[in-house]
């Protein structure tokens, strides 16, 4: 059985400010670096056969920190990037509620129908991420353990697709910063065994 640790990146300044990041390349904040070190310590004694990440700084930096005890080079992949949020990137929730009230309402209620200007589209992003996730899994043997560091929304859509949950309900798979999810793969079927575990950050 292949064991996949799917982790969200540490906090950034835009996370703290409740800004939509999307594919804007924001690095980890000091708190995010601390969180990455905490998850590194939690995973220190596991043996990983490979480590992958999104090519955006916040995910790659998190993966690089986690990789330190393991001596494994991080492989970065554009297919694991966060969803492109179009003109919403850099805006806060308050900005969006004020300037895009109707679209915001749709985003909350039926996000697959949201027509944000220059938006990648939730279904498109989910398809892209799941394809990359599946391709990674197929590279590995069933007795291996791998780590993938991605993003909040993208990781949630991967889990939704495995569990058969509508993408409109992606927020039910909420991901905290450095949340750990565990997925098993038997060569045919993925199975989620842990979701959004952040106990390593409880004392920060």
C-alpha positions as CSV (number, residue, x, y, z in Angstrom):
1,X,0.0,0.0,0.0
2,X,1.4,3.4,-1.0
3,X,1.1,5.9,1.8
4,X,0.8,9.6,0.8
5,X,1.2,12.4,3.2
6,X,-0.6,15.4,1.7
7,X,0.3,18.6,3.6
8,X,-0.7,22.3,3.3
9,X,2.0,25.0,3.4
10,X,2.7,27.1,6.4
11,X,1.2,30.5,7.0
12,X,2.0,33.6,4.9
13,X,1.3,37.3,5.6
14,X,-1.6,37.1,3.2
15,X,-3.1,34.2,5.1
16,X,-2.9,36.3,8.3
17,X,-4.6,39.3,6.5
18,X,-7.3,37.0,5.0
19,X,-6.2,37.9,1.5
20,X,-6.8,35.6,-1.5
21,X,-3.4,34.4,-2.6
22,X,-4.2,32.0,-5.5
23,X,-1.0,31.8,-7.6
24,X,0.5,35.0,-6.3
25,X,3.9,33.8,-5.1
26,X,4.0,34.9,-1.4
27,X,6.7,33.4,0.9
28,X,6.2,32.0,4.3
29,X,5.9,34.4,7.2
30,X,7.9,34.0,10.4
31,X,4.9,32.1,11.9
32,X,4.7,30.0,8.7
33,X,8.4,29.0,9.1
34,X,7.8,28.1,12.7
35,X,4.8,25.9,11.6
36,X,6.9,24.2,9.0
37,X,9.5,23.4,11.6
38,X,6.8,21.9,13.8
39,X,5.5,19.7,11.1
40,X,9.1,18.7,10.2
41,X,9.6,17.6,13.8
42,X,6.3,15.6,13.8
43,X,7.4,13.8,10.6
44,X,11.1,13.5,11.4
45,X,11.1,9.8,12.2
46,X,9.1,8.6,9.2
47,X,10.9,7.3,6.1
48,X,9.9,9.1,2.9
49,X,10.9,7.8,-0.5
50,X,10.1,11.1,-2.3
51,X,9.0,14.6,-1.5
52,X,7.0,16.8,-3.9
53,X,5.6,20.3,-3.7
54,X,3.9,23.0,-5.6
55,X,6.4,25.3,-7.3
56,X,5.0,28.3,-5.4
57,X,7.4,29.6,-2.7
58,X,5.1,29.0,0.3
59,X,4.7,25.3,-0.5
60,X,8.3,24.7,-1.7
61,X,9.7,26.4,1.4
62,X,7.5,24.2,3.6
63,X,8.6,21.1,1.8
64,X,12.2,22.0,1.9
65,X,12.1,22.5,5.7
66,X,10.3,19.2,6.2
67,X,12.9,17.5,3.9
68,X,15.9,18.5,6.1
69,X,16.1,15.4,8.3
70,X,15.4,13.1,5.3
71,X,18.1,14.3,2.9
72,X,15.7,14.2,0.0
73,X,15.6,16.8,-2.8
74,X,12.1,18.3,-3.2
75,X,10.6,17.9,-6.7
76,X,8.4,21.0,-7.5
77,X,5.5,20.7,-9.9
78,X,3.3,23.4,-11.4
79,X,0.4,21.0,-11.4
80,X,0.2,21.3,-7.6
81,X,-0.2,25.1,-7.6
82,X,-3.1,26.7,-5.9
83,X,-6.1,27.7,-8.0
84,X,-5.7,31.0,-10.0
85,X,-8.2,33.3,-8.4
86,X,-8.0,35.9,-11.1
87,X,-8.8,39.5,-10.1
88,X,-9.5,38.4,-6.5
89,X,-5.8,37.7,-5.8
90,X,-4.5,40.2,-3.3
91,X,-8.0,41.2,-2.1
92,X,-9.3,40.6,1.4
93,X,-12.7,39.1,2.2
94,X,-14.0,42.5,3.0
95,X,-12.8,43.9,-0.3
96,X,-14.6,41.1,-2.2
97,X,-17.8,41.4,-0.2
98,X,-17.8,45.1,-1.0
99,X,-16.8,45.1,-4.6
100,X,-18.0,41.7,-5.9
101,X,-21.0,41.0,-3.7
102,X,-23.0,39.0,-6.2
103,X,-20.1,36.8,-7.3
104,X,-19.0,36.4,-3.6
105,X,-22.5,35.0,-2.8
106,X,-22.2,32.5,-5.6
107,X,-18.7,31.6,-4.5
108,X,-20.0,30.8,-1.0
109,X,-23.1,28.9,-2.2
110,X,-22.0,27.2,-5.5
111,X,-18.3,27.9,-6.1
112,X,-18.3,25.8,-9.3
113,X,-20.6,28.4,-10.9
114,X,-18.6,31.5,-9.8
115,X,-17.5,33.7,-12.7
116,X,-14.6,35.6,-11.2
117,X,-12.8,37.7,-13.9
118,X,-9.6,35.9,-15.1
119,X,-10.5,32.9,-12.8
120,X,-9.1,29.5,-13.5
121,X,-12.4,27.9,-12.5
122,X,-12.8,25.5,-9.6
123,X,-13.5,22.4,-11.8
124,X,-10.5,23.1,-14.0
125,X,-8.2,23.6,-11.0
126,X,-9.5,20.4,-9.3
127,X,-9.0,18.4,-12.5
128,X,-5.5,19.7,-13.0
129,X,-4.5,19.0,-9.4
130,X,-6.0,15.5,-9.2
131,X,-4.3,14.5,-12.5
132,X,-0.9,15.6,-11.0
133,X,-1.6,13.8,-7.7
134,X,-2.6,10.6,-9.6
135,X,0.5,10.8,-11.8
136,X,2.7,11.1,-8.7
137,X,1.1,8.1,-7.1
138,X,1.6,6.0,-10.2
139,X,5.4,6.6,-10.1
140,X,5.7,4.8,-6.8
141,X,5.6,1.2,-5.5
142,X,3.0,0.0,-3.1
143,X,5.4,-0.3,-0.2
144,X,6.6,3.3,-0.3
145,X,5.7,6.5,1.6
146,X,5.7,9.9,-0.1
147,X,5.1,13.5,0.9
148,X,3.3,16.1,-1.2
149,X,3.0,19.8,0.0
150,X,0.3,21.8,-1.7
151,X,-2.3,24.4,-0.9
152,X,-5.5,24.8,1.1
153,X,-8.1,24.8,-1.7
154,X,-6.2,22.5,-4.0
155,X,-5.6,19.8,-1.3
156,X,-9.3,20.0,-0.4
157,X,-10.4,19.4,-4.0
158,X,-8.1,16.3,-4.2
159,X,-9.7,14.9,-1.0
160,X,-13.2,15.7,-2.3
161,X,-12.6,13.9,-5.5
162,X,-11.3,10.8,-3.6
163,X,-14.2,10.8,-1.2
164,X,-16.9,11.5,-3.9
165,X,-17.8,14.9,-2.3
166,X,-19.1,17.6,-4.6
167,X,-16.6,20.4,-5.4
168,X,-19.3,22.8,-4.3
169,X,-18.7,21.4,-0.8
170,X,-14.9,21.7,-0.9
171,X,-14.8,23.8,2.3
172,X,-16.0,20.7,4.2
173,X,-12.4,19.5,3.7
174,X,-11.0,22.7,5.3
175,X,-7.2,22.7,5.6
176,X,-5.3,24.6,8.3
177,X,-1.8,25.8,7.8
178,X,0.6,22.7,7.7
179,X,-2.5,20.4,8.0
180,X,-1.6,16.7,7.5
181,X,-3.8,14.5,5.4
182,X,-3.0,10.8,4.8
183,X,-4.1,8.9,1.7
184,X,-3.5,5.3,0.9
185,X,-3.3,3.9,-2.6
186,X,-3.5,0.2,-3.5
187,X,-2.7,0.7,-7.2
188,X,-6.4,1.1,-8.1
189,X,-8.2,3.1,-5.4
190,X,-7.3,6.0,-3.2
191,X,-8.6,6.0,0.4
192,X,-8.5,8.9,2.8
193,X,-7.4,7.9,6.3
194,X,-6.7,11.3,8.0
195,X,-7.9,14.8,7.2
196,X,-6.7,18.2,8.4
197,X,-4.6,17.1,11.4
198,X,-2.8,20.1,12.9
199,X,-2.1,18.9,16.4
200,X,1.7,19.7,15.9
201,X,0.7,23.4,16.0
202,X,-1.5,23.3,19.1
203,X,1.2,24.7,21.4
204,X,2.4,27.5,19.1
